[in-house]
Amino acid sequence: MSRRRYYRRRKTSNTSSTSTSTSLTSYTNTTTTTTYATTTKTLNIDSLAKSWFDDILKTLDLEVIKKYFNEREQQEIVATILEHFIPEGVRYVRKDQIIDRISRAREYAISYAIQKILELKDEPPPELLELIIYYGRQYLVPYIPKLYQLCKKAQKDDLIPILQSIWEMHIVQQYLPCPYCGFKALTPSLECIVCGKSIDDKILKEIIGFDLLFSEFLERCSEAELKALLDLGIVFFNSKEGLTLKPVPGDLNYPIYLDSKDMSRIRKKLS
């Protein structure tokens, strides 16, 4: 593919001209002041994607997506890849150089493609699940609840540990593990973000080993705090502090409502 040369043309305020350049990759933007015109040309990623999408999909062994995405969507996927491999502001690139660069960073390029695939398809087909989960990296995190359900539906349970690893690697919050799906995704409302199931206080107590924690907590409490605990009838659990009388700012705090057995232990401690 031949390289086109671009030139800047000066003009006076009395002269109007239209600067046009044709290349497989560029736009021409002309700004006129009272004394001169400045022509700025940058690459058009969408035009490149339209011209190169077949070659790039073949390079990445992603031709399978042609079964599920129309030509415009395929070009959008390739454009997402190109955005990561063509520096902003570049005026000219060679196709063979870019494809070589993409080939050498194949796994990253596929992960960029998957990012767009997940935006375009709310429910990707089962045939693409392995590709998406093996190469999706951190881009999968917002989609993990949906992907988990799709894996269960397609009976691809072998992919779930990969999802679980990605979730735990990239999630900032220290959620408790869900007893049903195993993901650390149980919120303080006792509902799992990933599988959607809920638990009750009894199961929560089993998860955190409440009996031992509560005994240690009562030992630390002053008489005034024990009396306050009787009035409140609730304690809070977080992964850093364990049980606390009040929620700890900045942490995930799980409220635990005390039952009659717990209240009896408090009264016994006060007597």
C-alpha positions as CSV (number, residue, x, y, z in Angstrom):
1,M,0.0,0.0,0.0
2,S,1.6,3.2,-1.1
3,R,2.3,6.0,1.3
4,R,0.7,9.3,0.4
5,R,2.5,12.6,1.0
6,Y,0.7,15.4,2.7
7,Y,1.4,19.1,2.2
8,R,0.4,22.3,4.0
9,R,-0.8,25.1,1.7
10,R,-0.7,28.8,2.9
11,K,-3.4,31.2,1.7
12,T,-4.4,34.8,2.2
13,S,-7.7,36.0,3.6
14,N,-8.8,36.9,0.0
15,T,-8.3,33.3,-1.3
16,S,-10.5,30.4,-0.4
17,S,-9.5,26.9,-1.2
18,T,-10.5,23.5,-0.2
19,S,-7.7,21.1,0.8
20,T,-8.5,17.6,0.0
21,S,-6.3,14.5,0.4
22,T,-7.2,11.0,-0.3
23,S,-5.7,8.1,1.7
24,L,-7.0,4.9,3.1
25,T,-6.6,6.4,6.6
26,S,-7.0,10.1,6.8
27,Y,-9.4,13.0,7.3
28,T,-8.6,16.6,6.2
29,N,-9.6,19.4,8.5
30,T,-9.1,22.9,7.3
31,T,-9.3,25.9,9.6
32,T,-9.2,29.4,8.0
33,T,-8.1,32.6,9.8
34,T,-7.8,36.1,8.4
35,T,-4.2,35.3,7.2
36,Y,-3.7,31.6,6.6
37,A,-5.1,28.1,6.8
38,T,-3.8,25.2,8.8
39,T,-4.5,21.7,7.6
40,T,-4.4,18.9,10.1
41,K,-4.7,15.2,9.1
42,T,-5.1,12.3,11.4
43,L,-5.8,8.6,10.9
44,N,-9.4,7.5,10.8
45,I,-9.5,4.3,12.8
46,D,-13.0,3.4,11.5
47,S,-11.7,3.6,7.9
48,L,-8.8,1.4,8.7
49,A,-11.1,-1.1,10.4
50,K,-13.3,-1.2,7.4
51,S,-10.4,-1.9,5.1
52,W,-8.5,-4.3,7.4
53,F,-11.1,-6.2,9.5
54,D,-10.8,-9.5,7.5
55,D,-7.0,-9.6,7.8
56,I,-7.0,-8.8,11.5
57,L,-9.7,-11.3,12.4
58,K,-7.8,-14.0,10.5
59,T,-4.5,-13.0,12.2
60,L,-6.2,-13.5,15.6
61,D,-8.2,-16.6,14.7
62,L,-11.4,-14.7,15.4
63,E,-13.2,-15.5,12.2
64,V,-15.7,-17.5,14.2
65,I,-17.3,-14.2,15.2
66,K,-18.5,-13.7,11.7
67,K,-21.3,-16.2,12.4
68,Y,-22.7,-14.0,15.1
69,F,-21.9,-10.4,14.1
70,N,-22.7,-8.5,11.0
71,E,-20.0,-6.7,9.0
72,R,-20.5,-3.4,10.7
73,E,-20.2,-5.0,14.1
74,Q,-17.1,-6.9,13.0
75,Q,-15.5,-3.5,12.0
76,E,-16.4,-2.0,15.4
77,I,-14.6,-4.9,17.1
78,V,-11.5,-4.4,14.9
79,A,-11.7,-0.7,15.5
80,T,-11.5,-1.3,19.3
81,I,-8.4,-3.4,18.7
82,L,-6.7,-0.8,16.5
83,E,-7.3,1.9,19.1
84,H,-4.9,0.1,21.4
85,F,-2.2,-0.4,18.7
86,I,-2.1,2.9,16.8
87,P,-0.9,5.9,18.9
88,E,-3.1,9.0,18.9
89,G,-2.0,11.7,16.5
90,V,-0.2,9.4,14.1
91,R,-0.7,10.5,10.5
92,Y,0.4,7.4,8.6
93,V,0.8,3.7,9.4
94,R,1.6,0.6,7.4
95,K,-0.8,-2.3,7.5
96,D,1.8,-5.0,7.7
97,Q,3.5,-3.3,10.7
98,I,0.2,-2.9,12.6
99,I,-0.8,-6.5,11.9
100,D,2.6,-7.7,13.0
101,R,2.3,-5.7,16.2
102,I,-1.2,-7.2,16.8
103,S,0.1,-10.7,16.2
104,R,2.9,-10.3,18.7
105,A,0.5,-9.2,21.4
106,R,-2.2,-11.6,20.4
107,E,-3.7,-12.3,23.8
108,Y,-4.1,-8.6,24.6
109,A,-5.6,-7.9,21.2
110,I,-8.2,-10.7,21.7
111,S,-9.0,-9.3,25.1
112,Y,-9.7,-5.9,23.5
113,A,-11.9,-7.6,21.0
114,I,-13.8,-9.4,23.7
115,Q,-14.4,-6.1,25.5
116,K,-16.4,-4.9,22.4
117,I,-18.0,-8.3,21.9
118,L,-19.5,-8.1,25.4
119,E,-20.8,-4.6,24.7
120,L,-22.4,-5.7,21.4
121,K,-23.9,-9.0,22.7
122,D,-25.9,-9.0,25.9
123,E,-25.9,-12.8,25.8
124,P,-23.0,-14.2,23.8
125,P,-23.6,-17.6,22.2
126,P,-22.2,-20.7,24.0
127,E,-19.7,-21.3,21.2
128,L,-17.9,-18.1,22.2
129,L,-17.9,-18.7,26.0
130,E,-14.5,-20.4,26.1
131,L,-12.9,-17.7,24.0
132,I,-14.5,-14.9,26.1
133,I,-13.6,-16.4,29.5
134,Y,-10.0,-17.5,28.6
135,Y,-9.0,-14.2,27.0
136,G,-11.4,-11.6,28.5
137,R,-9.1,-10.7,31.5
138,Q,-10.3,-7.7,33.6
139,Y,-12.8,-6.7,31.0
140,L,-15.0,-9.6,32.1
141,V,-15.6,-8.2,35.6
142,P,-18.9,-6.3,34.9
143,Y,-20.2,-9.2,33.0
144,I,-19.3,-12.1,35.4
145,P,-22.8,-12.5,36.8
146,K,-24.2,-12.9,33.3
147,L,-21.4,-15.2,32.2
148,Y,-21.8,-17.3,35.3
149,Q,-25.4,-17.9,34.4
150,L,-24.5,-18.7,30.8
151,C,-21.9,-21.2,32.0
152,K,-24.5,-22.9,34.2
153,K,-27.1,-22.9,31.4
154,A,-24.6,-24.3,28.8
155,Q,-23.3,-26.9,31.4
156,K,-19.8,-25.5,31.2
157,D,-19.0,-25.6,34.9
158,D,-15.3,-26.0,34.1
159,L,-15.1,-22.4,33.1
160,I,-16.5,-21.1,36.4
161,P,-13.2,-21.3,38.4
162,I,-11.6,-19.0,35.8
163,L,-14.4,-16.5,36.3
164,Q,-13.9,-16.8,40.0
165,S,-10.2,-16.2,39.8
166,I,-10.8,-13.1,37.6
167,W,-13.4,-11.8,40.0
168,E,-11.2,-12.1,43.1
169,M,-8.2,-10.6,41.3
170,H,-10.0,-7.5,40.2
171,I,-12.7,-6.8,42.7
172,V,-11.7,-4.2,45.3
173,Q,-14.4,-4.8,47.9
174,Q,-13.8,-7.6,50.4
175,Y,-17.1,-9.4,50.1
176,L,-17.8,-12.6,52.0
177,P,-18.0,-15.9,50.0
178,C,-21.3,-17.0,48.8
179,P,-22.1,-20.6,50.1
180,Y,-24.0,-21.4,46.8
181,C,-21.6,-20.3,44.0
182,G,-18.3,-19.9,46.0
183,F,-17.6,-16.4,44.7
184,K,-16.6,-13.7,47.2
185,A,-19.6,-11.7,46.2
186,L,-22.0,-11.7,49.2
187,T,-23.1,-8.2,50.0
188,P,-24.2,-6.8,53.4
189,S,-27.8,-7.2,52.2
190,L,-26.9,-10.9,52.2
191,E,-27.5,-11.3,48.5
192,C,-24.8,-12.6,46.1
193,I,-23.9,-10.4,43.2
194,V,-22.9,-13.3,41.0
195,C,-25.5,-16.0,41.4
196,G,-28.3,-13.8,42.8
197,K,-29.1,-16.1,45.8
198,S,-29.8,-14.8,49.3
199,I,-28.9,-16.1,52.7
200,D,-30.3,-15.5,56.2
201,D,-28.6,-14.5,59.5
202,K,-28.1,-18.2,60.5
203,I,-26.1,-19.0,57.4
204,L,-24.1,-15.7,57.8
205,K,-23.2,-16.7,61.3
206,E,-21.9,-20.1,60.0
207,I,-19.8,-18.4,57.3
208,I,-18.0,-16.1,59.7
209,G,-17.7,-18.5,62.7
210,F,-20.0,-16.3,64.8
211,D,-20.0,-18.2,68.1
212,L,-16.2,-17.9,68.6
213,L,-16.1,-14.3,67.4
214,F,-19.0,-13.3,69.7
215,S,-17.3,-14.8,72.7
216,E,-14.2,-12.8,72.0
217,F,-16.2,-9.7,71.3
218,L,-18.1,-10.0,74.7
219,E,-14.7,-10.3,76.5
220,R,-13.6,-7.0,74.9
221,C,-16.8,-5.1,75.7
222,S,-17.1,-2.8,78.7
223,E,-20.2,-3.0,80.9
224,A,-21.6,0.1,79.2
225,E,-21.1,-1.4,75.8
226,L,-22.8,-4.7,76.9
227,K,-25.8,-2.7,78.1
228,A,-25.9,-0.8,74.8
229,L,-25.7,-4.1,72.9
230,L,-28.7,-5.3,74.8
231,D,-30.6,-2.2,73.7
232,L,-29.5,-2.4,70.1
233,G,-29.8,-6.1,69.5
234,I,-27.4,-5.9,66.6
235,V,-23.6,-6.2,65.9
236,F,-21.7,-5.6,62.7
237,F,-19.1,-7.8,61.0
238,N,-16.3,-6.6,58.7
239,S,-13.3,-8.5,57.4
240,K,-10.8,-6.2,59.1
241,E,-12.2,-5.7,62.6
242,G,-14.4,-8.7,63.1
243,L,-17.4,-7.9,65.2
244,T,-18.0,-4.3,66.2
245,L,-20.7,-2.4,68.0
246,K,-21.0,0.2,65.2
247,P,-20.3,0.1,61.5
248,V,-16.7,0.8,60.6
249,P,-16.5,3.7,58.1
250,G,-15.0,2.8,54.7
251,D,-15.5,-1.0,55.2
252,L,-18.2,-3.4,54.2
253,N,-20.2,-3.9,57.4
254,Y,-22.5,-6.9,57.6
255,P,-25.3,-6.4,60.2
256,I,-26.1,-9.4,62.4
257,Y,-29.3,-9.4,64.4
258,L,-28.9,-11.1,67.8
259,D,-31.3,-13.9,68.7
260,S,-32.5,-14.9,72.1
261,K,-29.5,-17.1,72.7
262,D,-27.1,-14.3,71.9
263,M,-29.0,-11.9,74.3
264,S,-28.8,-14.5,77.0
265,R,-25.0,-14.6,76.7
266,I,-24.9,-10.8,77.1
267,R,-27.0,-10.9,80.2
268,K,-24.9,-13.7,81.6
269,K,-21.8,-11.7,81.0
270,L,-23.4,-8.7,82.9
271,S,-24.4,-10.8,85.9
